[in-house]
Structures are given as C-alpha cells and as structure tokens.
Amino acid sequence: MAKEKKWRKIYLVLMIFFYAVFVPVTFAEWLLGEGGFPLTAIVVGMALPYMRKNHLLQLQKQ
C-alpha cells in the first residue's frame, strides 16, 4: 500500500501540472498563432486519467 500511496501523490502532482499549466499554455500559444496545433496536449490530456487508473489497479493487485 505504500507504493500505491506514493504513486497517488506523484499522479496528483503530474495531473495538477498538466491540467493547470501545460494545457492552458499550449492552447494559448495555438490561439495566438505562436505554436502549432496542440495535439500532444489533447492526447496526453485524454490518456492521463486512464493511465493513472490502470497503474493504480495494477499496484492494488500486487
């Protein structure tokens, strides 16, 4: 259970950074014409919750 608790904290920090900083900055750059289409932000934004859920389930099985 210690591993699961550690990974929950890591994912929390990762998700806060990604959704509060990376996605808004990437979309702002795209809207202002300074960057390309934010495909990475969209893909990772959709995949991160599933990745977290799957990884934590695997830790619970161990």
N, CA, C and O atoms as a Tripos MOL2 file, in Angstrom:
@<TRIPOS>MOLECULE
protein
  248   247    62     0     0
PROTEIN
NO_CHARGES

@<TRIPOS>ATOM
      1 N           0.8160   -1.2030    0.0000 N.3       1 MET1
      2 CA          0.0000    0.0000    0.0000 C.3       1 MET1
      3 C           0.8560    1.2610    0.0000 C.2       1 MET1
      4 O           0.3840    2.3180   -0.4200 O.2       1 MET1
      5 N           2.0930    1.1760    0.4580 N.am      2 ALA2
      6 CA          2.9610    2.3540    0.4620 C.3       2 ALA2
      7 C           3.2880    2.7910   -0.9580 C.2       2 ALA2
      8 O           3.3660    3.9860   -1.2450 O.2       2 ALA2
      9 N           3.4800    1.8080   -1.8560 N.am      3 LYS3
     10 CA          3.7470    2.1450   -3.2500 C.3       3 LYS3
     11 C           2.5560    2.8610   -3.8710 C.2       3 LYS3
     12 O           2.7120    3.8350   -4.6080 O.2       3 LYS3
     13 N           1.3700    2.3650   -3.5630 N.am      4 GLU4
     14 CA          0.1640    2.9700   -4.1270 C.3       4 GLU4
     15 C           0.0080    4.4050   -3.6340 C.2       4 GLU4
     16 O          -0.3410    5.2950   -4.4100 O.2       4 GLU4
     17 N           0.2620    4.6290   -2.3620 N.am      5 LYS5
     18 CA          0.1530    5.9680   -1.7900 C.3       5 LYS5
     19 C           1.1640    6.9140   -2.4380 C.2       5 LYS5
     20 O           0.8500    8.0650   -2.7410 O.2       5 LYS5
     21 N           2.3800    6.4100   -2.6440 N.am      6 LYS6
     22 CA          3.4190    7.2090   -3.2880 C.3       6 LYS6
     23 C           3.0130    7.5850   -4.7100 C.2       6 LYS6
     24 O           3.1710    8.7340   -5.1240 O.2       6 LYS6
     25 N           2.4930    6.6170   -5.4500 N.am      7 TRP7
     26 CA          2.1110    6.8770   -6.8340 C.3       7 TRP7
     27 C           0.8910    7.7770   -6.9270 C.2       7 TRP7
     28 O           0.7680    8.5440   -7.8820 O.2       7 TRP7
     29 N          -0.0120    7.7030   -5.9600 N.am      8 ARG8
     30 CA         -1.1580    8.6190   -5.9570 C.3       8 ARG8
     31 C          -0.6850   10.0620   -5.8490 C.2       8 ARG8
     32 O          -1.2150   10.9440   -6.5240 O.2       8 ARG8
     33 N           0.3130   10.3060   -4.9990 N.am      9 LYS9
     34 CA          0.8640   11.6550   -4.8460 C.3       9 LYS9
     35 C           1.5580   12.1040   -6.1300 C.2       9 LYS9
     36 O           1.4110   13.2500   -6.5550 O.2       9 LYS9
     37 N           2.3060   11.2020   -6.7390 N.am     10 ILE10
     38 CA          3.0030   11.5400   -7.9880 C.3      10 ILE10
     39 C           2.0040   11.8940   -9.0750 C.2      10 ILE10
     40 O           2.1770   12.8890   -9.7790 O.2      10 ILE10
     41 N           0.9620   11.0860   -9.2180 N.am     11 TYR11
     42 CA         -0.0530   11.3610  -10.2390 C.3      11 TYR11
     43 C          -0.8060   12.6500   -9.9420 C.2      11 TYR11
     44 O          -1.1670   13.3740  -10.8700 O.2      11 TYR11
     45 N          -1.0490   12.9480   -8.6880 N.am     12 LEU12
     46 CA         -1.7230   14.1890   -8.3290 C.3      12 LEU12
     47 C          -0.9040   15.3920   -8.7860 C.2      12 LEU12
     48 O          -1.4360   16.3160   -9.4000 O.2      12 LEU12
     49 N           0.3830   15.3740   -8.4860 N.am     13 VAL13
     50 CA          1.2570   16.4800   -8.8970 C.3      13 VAL13
     51 C           1.3250   16.5630  -10.4140 C.2      13 VAL13
     52 O           1.2680   17.6530  -10.9840 O.2      13 VAL13
     53 N           1.4460   15.4150  -11.0670 N.am     14 LEU14
     54 CA          1.5200   15.3760  -12.5260 C.3      14 LEU14
     55 C           0.2460   15.9250  -13.1690 C.2      14 LEU14
     56 O           0.3130   16.6920  -14.1290 O.2      14 LEU14
     57 N          -0.9010   15.5380  -12.6440 N.am     15 MET15
     58 CA         -2.1690   15.9900  -13.2160 C.3      15 MET15
     59 C          -2.3930   17.4830  -12.9540 C.2      15 MET15
     60 O          -2.8960   18.1920  -13.8270 O.2      15 MET15
     61 N          -2.0310   17.9590  -11.7810 N.am     16 ILE16
     62 CA         -2.1660   19.3870  -11.4960 C.3      16 ILE16
     63 C          -1.2870   20.1870  -12.4410 C.2      16 ILE16
     64 O          -1.7360   21.1740  -13.0220 O.2      16 ILE16
     65 N          -0.0420   19.7680  -12.5970 N.am     17 PHE17
     66 CA          0.8500   20.4840  -13.5160 C.3      17 PHE17
     67 C           0.2930   20.4550  -14.9300 C.2      17 PHE17
     68 O           0.2360   21.4830  -15.6050 O.2      17 PHE17
     69 N          -0.1120   19.2870  -15.3680 N.am     18 PHE18
     70 CA         -0.5350   19.1510  -16.7580 C.3      18 PHE18
     71 C          -1.7890   19.9510  -17.0560 C.2      18 PHE18
     72 O          -1.8310   20.6940  -18.0360 O.2      18 PHE18
     73 N          -2.8200   19.8080  -16.2160 N.am     19 TYR19
     74 CA         -4.0920   20.4710  -16.4930 C.3      19 TYR19
     75 C          -4.1040   21.9430  -16.1050 C.2      19 TYR19
     76 O          -4.8850   22.7130  -16.6650 O.2      19 TYR19
     77 N          -3.2690   22.3530  -15.1730 N.am     20 ALA20
     78 CA         -3.2740   23.7520  -14.7390 C.3      20 ALA20
     79 C          -2.2400   24.6050  -15.4660 C.2      20 ALA20
     80 O          -2.3960   25.8230  -15.5480 O.2      20 ALA20
     81 N          -1.1820   23.9820  -15.9980 N.am     21 VAL21
     82 CA         -0.1180   24.7550  -16.6260 C.3      21 VAL21
     83 C           0.0480   24.4070  -18.1030 C.2      21 VAL21
     84 O          -0.0820   25.2780  -18.9630 O.2      21 VAL21
     85 N           0.3300   23.1580  -18.3980 N.am     22 PHE22
     86 CA          0.7090   22.7660  -19.7500 C.3      22 PHE22
     87 C          -0.4140   22.9520  -20.7680 C.2      22 PHE22
     88 O          -0.2000   23.5460  -21.8250 O.2      22 PHE22
     89 N          -1.5950   22.4540  -20.4610 N.am     23 VAL23
     90 CA         -2.7070   22.5540  -21.4200 C.3      23 VAL23
     91 C          -3.1020   24.0130  -21.6890 C.2      23 VAL23
     92 O          -3.2180   24.3910  -22.8540 O.2      23 VAL23
     93 N          -3.3110   24.8410  -20.6700 N.am     24 PRO24
     94 CA         -3.6820   26.2320  -20.9720 C.3      24 PRO24
     95 C          -2.6130   26.9960  -21.7570 C.2      24 PRO24
     96 O          -2.9390   27.7730  -22.6550 O.2      24 PRO24
     97 N          -1.3510   26.7790  -21.4220 N.am     25 VAL25
     98 CA         -0.2750   27.4700  -22.1380 C.3      25 VAL25
     99 C          -0.2190   27.0030  -23.5870 C.2      25 VAL25
    100 O          -0.0640   27.8190  -24.4960 O.2      25 VAL25
    101 N          -0.3430   25.7030  -23.8080 N.am     26 THR26
    102 CA         -0.2960   25.1640  -25.1670 C.3      26 THR26
    103 C          -1.4570   25.6930  -26.0040 C.2      26 THR26
    104 O          -1.2600   26.0820  -27.1560 O.2      26 THR26
    105 N          -2.6570   25.7140  -25.4450 N.am     27 PHE27
    106 CA         -3.8040   26.2200  -26.1910 C.3      27 PHE27
    107 C          -3.7040   27.7270  -26.4170 C.2      27 PHE27
    108 O          -4.1140   28.2150  -27.4700 O.2      27 PHE27
    109 N          -3.1700   28.4670  -25.4570 N.am     28 ALA28
    110 CA         -2.9950   29.9100  -25.6470 C.3      28 ALA28
    111 C          -2.0120   30.1890  -26.7740 C.2      28 ALA28
    112 O          -2.2460   31.0700  -27.6020 O.2      28 ALA28
    113 N          -0.9130   29.4420  -26.8090 N.am     29 GLU29
    114 CA          0.0530   29.6090  -27.8890 C.3      29 GLU29
    115 C          -0.5850   29.2990  -29.2420 C.2      29 GLU29
    116 O          -0.3370   29.9890  -30.2300 O.2      29 GLU29
    117 N          -1.4050   28.2580  -29.2710 N.am     30 TRP30
    118 CA         -2.0530   27.8790  -30.5230 C.3      30 TRP30
    119 C          -3.0360   28.9640  -30.9780 C.2      30 TRP30
    120 O          -3.0760   29.3240  -32.1540 O.2      30 TRP30
    121 N          -3.8200   29.4730  -30.0370 N.am     31 LEU31
    122 CA         -4.7990   30.5080  -30.3900 C.3      31 LEU31
    123 C          -4.1410   31.8210  -30.7970 C.2      31 LEU31
    124 O          -4.6740   32.5570  -31.6270 O.2      31 LEU31
    125 N          -2.9850   32.1120  -30.2130 N.am     32 LEU32
    126 CA         -2.2740   33.3410  -30.5540 C.3      32 LEU32
    127 C          -1.4190   33.1840  -31.8120 C.2      32 LEU32
    128 O          -0.8190   34.1510  -32.2800 O.2      32 LEU32
    129 N          -1.3650   31.9860  -32.3510 N.am     33 GLY33
    130 CA         -0.6260   31.7610  -33.5870 C.3      33 GLY33
    131 C           0.8610   31.5440  -33.4110 C.2      33 GLY33
    132 O           1.6080   31.5710  -34.3880 O.2      33 GLY33
    133 N           1.3050   31.3290  -32.1870 N.am     34 GLU34
    134 CA          2.7330   31.1570  -31.9320 C.3      34 GLU34
    135 C           3.1670   29.7040  -31.9510 C.2      34 GLU34
    136 O           4.3650   29.4230  -31.9920 O.2      34 GLU34
    137 N           2.2390   28.7920  -31.9220 N.am     35 GLY35
    138 CA          2.5800   27.3730  -31.9060 C.3      35 GLY35
    139 C           1.6820   26.6020  -32.8480 C.2      35 GLY35
    140 O           0.6960   27.1260  -33.3650 O.2      35 GLY35
    141 N           2.0400   25.3560  -33.0590 N.am     36 GLY36
    142 CA          1.2250   24.5050  -33.9160 C.3      36 GLY36
    143 C           0.0210   23.9550  -33.1720 C.2      36 GLY36
    144 O          -0.2140   24.2930  -32.0120 O.2      36 GLY36
    145 N          -0.7360   23.1110  -33.8460 N.am     37 PHE37
    146 CA         -1.9200   22.5000  -33.2500 C.3      37 PHE37
    147 C          -1.5210   21.6960  -32.0140 C.2      37 PHE37
    148 O          -0.5620   20.9280  -32.0840 O.2      37 PHE37
    149 N          -2.2170   21.8420  -30.8860 N.am     38 PRO38
    150 CA         -1.8160   21.2070  -29.6220 C.3      38 PRO38
    151 C          -2.2030   19.7220  -29.5380 C.2      38 PRO38
    152 O          -2.9190   19.3200  -28.6210 O.2      38 PRO38
    153 N          -1.7430   18.9330  -30.4650 N.am     39 LEU39
    154 CA         -2.0800   17.5120  -30.4910 C.3      39 LEU39
    155 C          -1.5530   16.7850  -29.2530 C.2      39 LEU39
    156 O          -2.2520   15.9480  -28.6820 O.2      39 LEU39
    157 N          -0.3450   17.0950  -28.8430 N.am     40 THR40
    158 CA          0.2340   16.4460  -27.6590 C.3      40 THR40
    159 C          -0.6060   16.7190  -26.4190 C.2      40 THR40
    160 O          -0.8640   15.8050  -25.6360 O.2      40 THR40
    161 N          -1.0310   17.9530  -26.2310 N.am     41 ALA41
    162 CA         -1.8460   18.3120  -25.0680 C.3      41 ALA41
    163 C          -3.1700   17.5640  -25.0870 C.2      41 ALA41
    164 O          -3.6480   17.1300  -24.0390 O.2      41 ALA41
    165 N          -3.7670   17.4060  -26.2550 N.am     42 ILE42
    166 CA         -5.0460   16.7020  -26.3600 C.3      42 ILE42
    167 C          -4.8820   15.2150  -26.0610 C.2      42 ILE42
    168 O          -5.6540   14.6430  -25.2920 O.2      42 ILE42
    169 N          -3.8770   14.5940  -26.6690 N.am     43 VAL43
    170 CA         -3.6700   13.1520  -26.4870 C.3      43 VAL43
    171 C          -3.3130   12.8220  -25.0460 C.2      43 VAL43
    172 O          -3.9040   11.9210  -24.4500 O.2      43 VAL43
    173 N          -2.3670   13.5330  -24.4910 N.am     44 VAL44
    174 CA         -1.9570   13.2550  -23.1040 C.3      44 VAL44
    175 C          -3.0760   13.6220  -22.1410 C.2      44 VAL44
    176 O          -3.2760   12.9370  -21.1380 O.2      44 VAL44
    177 N          -3.7940   14.6770  -22.4260 N.am     45 GLY45
    178 CA         -4.9140   15.0810  -21.5750 C.3      45 GLY45
    179 C          -6.0110   14.0320  -21.5120 C.2      45 GLY45
    180 O          -6.6600   13.8600  -20.4810 O.2      45 GLY45
    181 N          -6.2130   13.3370  -22.6170 N.am     46 MET46
    182 CA         -7.2270   12.2750  -22.6270 C.3      46 MET46
    183 C          -6.6830   10.9670  -22.0530 C.2      46 MET46
    184 O          -7.4380   10.1950  -21.4630 O.2      46 MET46
    185 N          -5.4050   10.7120  -22.2140 N.am     47 ALA47
    186 CA         -4.8280    9.4320  -21.8020 C.3      47 ALA47
    187 C          -4.3950    9.3950  -20.3340 C.2      47 ALA47
    188 O          -4.3830    8.3230  -19.7290 O.2      47 ALA47
    189 N          -4.0470   10.5270  -19.7620 N.am     48 LEU48
    190 CA         -3.5120   10.5640  -18.3980 C.3      48 LEU48
    191 C          -4.4420    9.9550  -17.3490 C.2      48 LEU48
    192 O          -3.9590    9.1800  -16.5240 O.2      48 LEU48
    193 N          -5.7360   10.2520  -17.3260 N.am     49 PRO49
    194 CA         -6.6020    9.6200  -16.3190 C.3      49 PRO49
    195 C          -6.6850    8.0950  -16.4660 C.2      49 PRO49
    196 O          -6.7340    7.3800  -15.4650 O.2      49 PRO49
    197 N          -6.7000    7.6010  -17.6980 N.am     50 TYR50
    198 CA         -6.7420    6.1530  -17.9230 C.3      50 TYR50
    199 C          -5.4300    5.4910  -17.5110 C.2      50 TYR50
    200 O          -5.4250    4.4000  -16.9410 O.2      50 TYR50
    201 N          -4.3190    6.1640  -17.8050 N.am     51 MET51
    202 CA         -3.0190    5.6430  -17.4210 C.3      51 MET51
    203 C          -2.9190    5.5510  -15.8950 C.2      51 MET51
    204 O          -2.4410    4.5520  -15.3570 O.2      51 MET51
    205 N          -3.3720    6.5930  -15.2100 N.am     52 ARG52
    206 CA         -3.3470    6.6110  -13.7450 C.3      52 ARG52
    207 C          -4.1940    5.4710  -13.1710 C.2      52 ARG52
    208 O          -3.7490    4.7360  -12.2890 O.2      52 ARG52
    209 N          -5.4050    5.3380  -13.6760 N.am     53 LYS53
    210 CA         -6.3160    4.3080  -13.1760 C.3      53 LYS53
    211 C          -5.7380    2.9060  -13.3740 C.2      53 LYS53
    212 O          -5.7670    2.0860  -12.4560 O.2      53 LYS53
    213 N          -5.2200    2.6340  -14.5560 N.am     54 ASN54
    214 CA         -4.6520    1.3300  -14.8640 C.3      54 ASN54
    215 C          -3.4430    1.0320  -13.9820 C.2      54 ASN54
    216 O          -3.3110   -0.0790  -13.4690 O.2      54 ASN54
    217 N          -2.5690    2.0030  -13.8040 N.am     55 HIS55
    218 CA         -1.3730    1.7850  -13.0000 C.3      55 HIS55
    219 C          -1.7220    1.5320  -11.5360 C.2      55 HIS55
    220 O          -1.1440    0.6470  -10.9050 O.2      55 HIS55
    221 N          -2.6650    2.3040  -10.9930 N.am     56 LEU56
    222 CA         -3.0480    2.0990   -9.6010 C.3      56 LEU56
    223 C          -3.7520    0.7540   -9.4030 C.2      56 LEU56
    224 O          -3.5720    0.1210   -8.3620 O.2      56 LEU56
    225 N          -4.5320    0.3150  -10.3570 N.am     57 LEU57
    226 CA         -5.1590   -1.0040  -10.2660 C.3      57 LEU57
    227 C          -4.1160   -2.1180  -10.2640 C.2      57 LEU57
    228 O          -4.2520   -3.0980   -9.5310 O.2      57 LEU57
    229 N          -3.0820   -1.9700  -11.0790 N.am     58 GLN58
    230 CA         -2.0060   -2.9640  -11.1010 C.3      58 GLN58
    231 C          -1.2690   -3.0060   -9.7710 C.2      58 GLN58
    232 O          -0.8880   -4.0820   -9.3110 O.2      58 GLN58
    233 N          -1.0620   -1.8500   -9.1460 N.am     59 LEU59
    234 CA         -0.4190   -1.8260   -7.8380 C.3      59 LEU59
    235 C          -1.2850   -2.4800   -6.7740 C.2      59 LEU59
    236 O          -0.7620   -3.1350   -5.8730 O.2      59 LEU59
    237 N          -2.6060   -2.3140   -6.8620 N.am     60 GLN60
    238 CA         -3.5000   -2.9360   -5.9000 C.3      60 GLN60
    239 C          -3.4870   -4.4570   -6.0350 C.2      60 GLN60
    240 O          -3.6100   -5.1670   -5.0370 O.2      60 GLN60
    241 N          -3.3380   -4.9590   -7.2540 N.am     61 LYS61
    242 CA         -3.3090   -6.4130   -7.4800 C.3      61 LYS61
    243 C          -2.0630   -7.0470   -6.8900 C.2      61 LYS61
    244 O          -2.0810   -8.2060   -6.4770 O.2      61 LYS61
    245 N          -0.9700   -6.2740   -6.8520 N.am     62 GLN62
    246 CA          0.2720   -6.8140   -6.2940 C.3      62 GLN62
    247 C           0.1310   -6.8600   -4.8080 C.2      62 GLN62
    248 O           1.0550   -7.2810   -4.1130 O.2      62 GLN62
@<TRIPOS>BOND
     1     1     2 1
     2     2     3 1
     3     3     4 2
     4     3     5 am
     5     5     6 1
     6     6     7 1
     7     7     8 2
     8     7     9 am
     9     9    10 1
    10    10    11 1
    11    11    12 2
    12    11    13 am
    13    13    14 1
    14    14    15 1
    15    15    16 2
    16    15    17 am
    17    17    18 1
    18    18    19 1
    19    19    20 2
    20    19    21 am
    21    21    22 1
    22    22    23 1
    23    23    24 2
    24    23    25 am
    25    25    26 1
    26    26    27 1
    27    27    28 2
    28    27    29 am
    29    29    30 1
    30    30    31 1
    31    31    32 2
    32    31    33 am
    33    33    34 1
    34    34    35 1
    35    35    36 2
    36    35    37 am
    37    37    38 1
    38    38    39 1
    39    39    40 2
    40    39    41 am
    41    41    42 1
    42    42    43 1
    43    43    44 2
    44    43    45 am
    45    45    46 1
    46    46    47 1
    47    47    48 2
    48    47    49 am
    49    49    50 1
    50    50    51 1
    51    51    52 2
    52    51    53 am
    53    53    54 1
    54    54    55 1
    55    55    56 2
    56    55    57 am
    57    57    58 1
    58    58    59 1
    59    59    60 2
    60    59    61 am
    61    61    62 1
    62    62    63 1
    63    63    64 2
    64    63    65 am
    65    65    66 1
    66    66    67 1
    67    67    68 2
    68    67    69 am
    69    69    70 1
    70    70    71 1
    71    71    72 2
    72    71    73 am
    73    73    74 1
    74    74    75 1
    75    75    76 2
    76    75    77 am
    77    77    78 1
    78    78    79 1
    79    79    80 2
    80    79    81 am
    81    81    82 1
    82    82    83 1
    83    83    84 2
    84    83    85 am
    85    85    86 1
    86    86    87 1
    87    87    88 2
    88    87    89 am
    89    89    90 1
    90    90    91 1
    91    91    92 2
    92    91    93 am
    93    93    94 1
    94    94    95 1
    95    95    96 2
    96    95    97 am
    97    97    98 1
    98    98    99 1
    99    99   100 2
   100    99   101 am
   101   101   102 1
   102   102   103 1
   103   103   104 2
   104   103   105 am
   105   105   106 1
   106   106   107 1
   107   107   108 2
   108   107   109 am
   109   109   110 1
   110   110   111 1
   111   111   112 2
   112   111   113 am
   113   113   114 1
   114   114   115 1
   115   115   116 2
   116   115   117 am
   117   117   118 1
   118   118   119 1
   119   119   120 2
   120   119   121 am
   121   121   122 1
   122   122   123 1
   123   123   124 2
   124   123   125 am
   125   125   126 1
   126   126   127 1
   127   127   128 2
   128   127   129 am
   129   129   130 1
   130   130   131 1
   131   131   132 2
   132   131   133 am
   133   133   134 1
   134   134   135 1
   135   135   136 2
   136   135   137 am
   137   137   138 1
   138   138   139 1
   139   139   140 2
   140   139   141 am
   141   141   142 1
   142   142   143 1
   143   143   144 2
   144   143   145 am
   145   145   146 1
   146   146   147 1
   147   147   148 2
   148   147   149 am
   149   149   150 1
   150   150   151 1
   151   151   152 2
   152   151   153 am
   153   153   154 1
   154   154   155 1
   155   155   156 2
   156   155   157 am
   157   157   158 1
   158   158   159 1
   159   159   160 2
   160   159   161 am
   161   161   162 1
   162   162   163 1
   163   163   164 2
   164   163   165 am
   165   165   166 1
   166   166   167 1
   167   167   168 2
   168   167   169 am
   169   169   170 1
   170   170   171 1
   171   171   172 2
   172   171   173 am
   173   173   174 1
   174   174   175 1
   175   175   176 2
   176   175   177 am
   177   177   178 1
   178   178   179 1
   179   179   180 2
   180   179   181 am
   181   181   182 1
   182   182   183 1
   183   183   184 2
   184   183   185 am
   185   185   186 1
   186   186   187 1
   187   187   188 2
   188   187   189 am
   189   189   190 1
   190   190   191 1
   191   191   192 2
   192   191   193 am
   193   193   194 1
   194   194   195 1
   195   195   196 2
   196   195   197 am
   197   197   198 1
   198   198   199 1
   199   199   200 2
   200   199   201 am
   201   201   202 1
   202   202   203 1
   203   203   204 2
   204   203   205 am
   205   205   206 1
   206   206   207 1
   207   207   208 2
   208   207   209 am
   209   209   210 1
   210   210   211 1
   211   211   212 2
   212   211   213 am
   213   213   214 1
   214   214   215 1
   215   215   216 2
   216   215   217 am
   217   217   218 1
   218   218   219 1
   219   219   220 2
   220   219   221 am
   221   221   222 1
   222   222   223 1
   223   223   224 2
   224   223   225 am
   225   225   226 1
   226   226   227 1
   227   227   228 2
   228   227   229 am
   229   229   230 1
   230   230   231 1
   231   231   232 2
   232   231   233 am
   233   233   234 1
   234   234   235 1
   235   235   236 2
   236   235   237 am
   237   237   238 1
   238   238   239 1
   239   239   240 2
   240   239   241 am
   241   241   242 1
   242   242   243 1
   243   243   244 2
   244   243   245 am
   245   245   246 1
   246   246   247 1
   247   247   248 2
@<TRIPOS>SUBSTRUCTURE
     1 MET1         2 RESIDUE 1 A MET
     2 ALA2         6 RESIDUE 1 A ALA
     3 LYS3        10 RESIDUE 1 A LYS
     4 GLU4        14 RESIDUE 1 A GLU
     5 LYS5        18 RESIDUE 1 A LYS
     6 LYS6        22 RESIDUE 1 A LYS
     7 TRP7        26 RESIDUE 1 A TRP
     8 ARG8        30 RESIDUE 1 A ARG
     9 LYS9        34 RESIDUE 1 A LYS
    10 ILE10       38 RESIDUE 1 A ILE
    11 TYR11       42 RESIDUE 1 A TYR
    12 LEU12       46 RESIDUE 1 A LEU
    13 VAL13       50 RESIDUE 1 A VAL
    14 LEU14       54 RESIDUE 1 A LEU
    15 MET15       58 RESIDUE 1 A MET
    16 ILE16       62 RESIDUE 1 A ILE
    17 PHE17       66 RESIDUE 1 A PHE
    18 PHE18       70 RESIDUE 1 A PHE
    19 TYR19       74 RESIDUE 1 A TYR
    20 ALA20       78 RESIDUE 1 A ALA
    21 VAL21       82 RESIDUE 1 A VAL
    22 PHE22       86 RESIDUE 1 A PHE
    23 VAL23       90 RESIDUE 1 A VAL
    24 PRO24       94 RESIDUE 1 A PRO
    25 VAL25       98 RESIDUE 1 A VAL
    26 THR26      102 RESIDUE 1 A THR
    27 PHE27      106 RESIDUE 1 A PHE
    28 ALA28      110 RESIDUE 1 A ALA
    29 GLU29      114 RESIDUE 1 A GLU
    30 TRP30      118 RESIDUE 1 A TRP
    31 LEU31      122 RESIDUE 1 A LEU
    32 LEU32      126 RESIDUE 1 A LEU
    33 GLY33      130 RESIDUE 1 A GLY
    34 GLU34      134 RESIDUE 1 A GLU
    35 GLY35      138 RESIDUE 1 A GLY
    36 GLY36      142 RESIDUE 1 A GLY
    37 PHE37      146 RESIDUE 1 A PHE
    38 PRO38      150 RESIDUE 1 A PRO
    39 LEU39      154 RESIDUE 1 A LEU
    40 THR40      158 RESIDUE 1 A THR
    41 ALA41      162 RESIDUE 1 A ALA
    42 ILE42      166 RESIDUE 1 A ILE
    43 VAL43      170 RESIDUE 1 A VAL
    44 VAL44      174 RESIDUE 1 A VAL
    45 GLY45      178 RESIDUE 1 A GLY
    46 MET46      182 RESIDUE 1 A MET
    47 ALA47      186 RESIDUE 1 A ALA
    48 LEU48      190 RESIDUE 1 A LEU
    49 PRO49      194 RESIDUE 1 A PRO
    50 TYR50      198 RESIDUE 1 A TYR
    51 MET51      202 RESIDUE 1 A MET
    52 ARG52      206 RESIDUE 1 A ARG
    53 LYS53      210 RESIDUE 1 A LYS
    54 ASN54      214 RESIDUE 1 A ASN
    55 HIS55      218 RESIDUE 1 A HIS
    56 LEU56      222 RESIDUE 1 A LEU
    57 LEU57      226 RESIDUE 1 A LEU
    58 GLN58      230 RESIDUE 1 A GLN
    59 LEU59      234 RESIDUE 1 A LEU
    60 GLN60      238 RESIDUE 1 A GLN
    61 LYS61      242 RESIDUE 1 A LYS
    62 GLN62      246 RESIDUE 1 A GLN
